[in-house]
């Protein structure tokens, strides 16, 4: 097989990626590659060349054939589309195991020298397209200036800059206006730092703020932020469009050319304008970018025109409207506030101004159209914040130093300086505006005239053009941002009924349906036709978004989320927390009802995702937080002294349930899950018997299916499996290794072995040996027997895939149904610490078993019954029967053990040992005789159970213990069989580890 051509590259190729500098080692000669020159016999893989180990750059780099591959970016980034062939590193089995090459199972590690060394894909991987068809052009991509900075500046420079900032300066004064500006900028700057951290946390695709947050911090926070931010941008389209329409209305009003009336004219002009903007957006990102560049140039020219106008000596017409060029006394008067009207308060004005600082996410929202989002978003966003902040501060200071608050606009109000009866600062400049100021009927001045910038400028129409550029560019940016964010959210299907809007069209996958939805929302708010009413609504939603962004970053930082590794050096988790707190405080200082609505929506969206748990796995700071909390509490348990009130079986510790595949024994799972729910931990253990090489793939394949089955059944449990040569050794592994710290299991729950008489003798030995092992490790044991058996695997489709069965088959059991007014009968025969009593008691507290009466039977002598009942008043509900009859059940027991007897005729011990060599389960005549009383006890107890508990819902009995090495396994199983046979209700044989799990004292 011919080798791939390798381009001539320097020996060491370096490039920087985030915080890491990556150097690529390449050889210099065909035969000897520097320090990795091939030697005779080198290369353990070269003996069997395959498609994996030849014709790769690895051969040329290291001097020998190997299936191993060098590091490549594509191995760590989910950059392939759906359906694309996944190419990456070989699996550990490919490297570690002796496997035959299988082209259908293994992927080619690297197919081009460029990819092998982390360089851009080229050459052989390029798609040439079908013959006769023109190649698909590349999508439009922007850099940090055009794609982020200009876009953010245009979105920040909006209607507020031209139409409301002079008015805010008149109301709040220059000092408090600067405070409003700096407060807003503080929030947006901290949010910009958090956004920069998120954008440098991994591969950034389309979807903007929603994609950044959902992929970095999880769907819970990302989904709520995405939906709120998309809606806020849709409403912002209306706000900027209303600002544009208001300016056009004022121009028409000055020329007495109103269409209908002032309010309806805003509605008409606004709807027509947003329709035109929709057409520009639908034309594609390239046309939209050209329009934004044109708007940016117009705004710069208008701003320069304004600054030039402030130094030009004022004409009589401008002086009549309150403009007198730079004057120190005008600056001093406008430096302090002069509140007027219903909005005349600091936070009332803040709510109106804040939307002008909220355009910082405009660049991030087109992340899919950026060349390098990780560089462009931080750099462009922070530069945009800086320059727009400077422009706001300069504008408020300059216009506050040039224009008085009240002016009539009439040339007839000109008077001589110092005239009698003239009040106000304008009198010293030769103008008497006293009358209109006292009557509050002045039409001009900073406090009354929204078009003050146009009046001050050198050429008024340029300011009008600037207003058009600022409002239309901001509206256009929001009109583009909202659908792109919403489209990504719809495609992820976190919320129902919105998938319709996720479809994209064209080479840039334009969200046409999202554009139409945004258009409808914008038109609805345009009909309000009042800028000061729309702005506070947007302020709360944007503040809510910023609070969530900052809190998300802080949360990811303090939880040490493994997916949170931003390379942005200026990010601080405490600054993010401060930004989140300030945003929330400001929200409630604005219209509080709007803040409550915003938080109500966020809580609903967050709760919905947490409840539904969508089938996505992006990593989540919420999951990381849960893990860290669980880890801290688990480690903290190591410092807690054991006590029956707070640990071990006192609150039931942890149950290790030998379910095998959980869906095969649903009754056992439901039984334990009923009394462990919200009380203790449950582990479902499965022993895969067979060679490790065969069973390990099965373990990996089925584990997720079993976990999904438990989740679907609403059982709070963990599934764990082990591979072992036989059942007993596998259970020993689980007993010793399952659990964590003090949350290790202390109760072993398993099913009764119904086929013990027909099963192989070794399996019988293993089963009883498991019980002995549990007692050796100080476990409590709970053994469950049901008349119809526990294993339901026979009724399942034998040909179905086990993983499918694990996630779909849900057999019903008695523990899922209402029990009614039956009884739970507890036969507490021996003092085992109280576990026999505790488990049925906990079961009876559940709703389905709540109507059952608990009866406790305690053994004792007849002449001491009254005394013992008084000694245990809390436990004894029904006396243990004093008379027990014998029956043919004794013969039945003898027949049960007959096949397992040695029939040694009481020979000496050496002879007996020789006879039972290789069959330790056999029962000698001496053992039958020694254990006769214990055997009769099981017979008698079964008769009592049949008499008293035939109609019970559940029977709980203290499990008898057979001495290890003294009681053959067949005899022990005969006892259990005799004790629990012919009983209709489920029987629970329980034995604690002889340590207290009950307490009746307060100390």
PEVENLIN-V654313 format. One line per field, one symbol per residue. psi: psi as a letter, one per 40 degrees, with the letter a starting at -180 (. if undefined). Layout:
# PEVENLIN-V654313
psi: ???
This chain:
# PEVENLIN-V654313
psi: hiiihhihiidhhiihhbeihhhhhiieiddhgbefiiiheigdeedghaedeifidddddeeihieiiiiiddeehgeiiheihhhaiiidddddigiihgdddiihdheiddddfeiihabdeiheiihehiihiiihiiadddddddddddddgaddddeddddddddeidddddddddddddddddddddddddeeeahhaieaddddddddeiddddddddddddddddddddddddddddddddddddeffidcidddddddddddddddddddddeiddddddddddddddddddddddddddehhhidddddeehfahhddddddediighiidegiddddddddddeeeeeedddefdeeidgdddddddddddddddddddddddddddeedhidhideheeehiiheihehiidddeefhgfdddddefeheiidedhdfdddddidhddddddddddddddddddddddddddddddddefdiieeddeehiiadefhgdddddddddddddddedfhdeddddddddddddddddddddddddddefhdeggieheeihdddddddddddddddeeahdddddddddddddddddddddgigigeihddddddddddddddddddehihiedeiaedfebhhhhgeahdedgdddddddddeehedaihhhihhhhaiddddddddddeddddddddddefhgiihiiihididdddddddddeiahbefiiehhhiihgdfddeiiddddddddddddddddefiihhhhhideidheddeihdeihdddddedhgiiideeiheagaihhhggdigeeedddddddddeeiddedehhhhhhhiiideedddddddgdedhdhihhdhhiiaeddddddddedeeidfeffiidddddddehegeeihiddddddedddddddddddddddddfdeidihhihhihhhhedhidddddddddddeiehdihhhhihifeiheiieie.
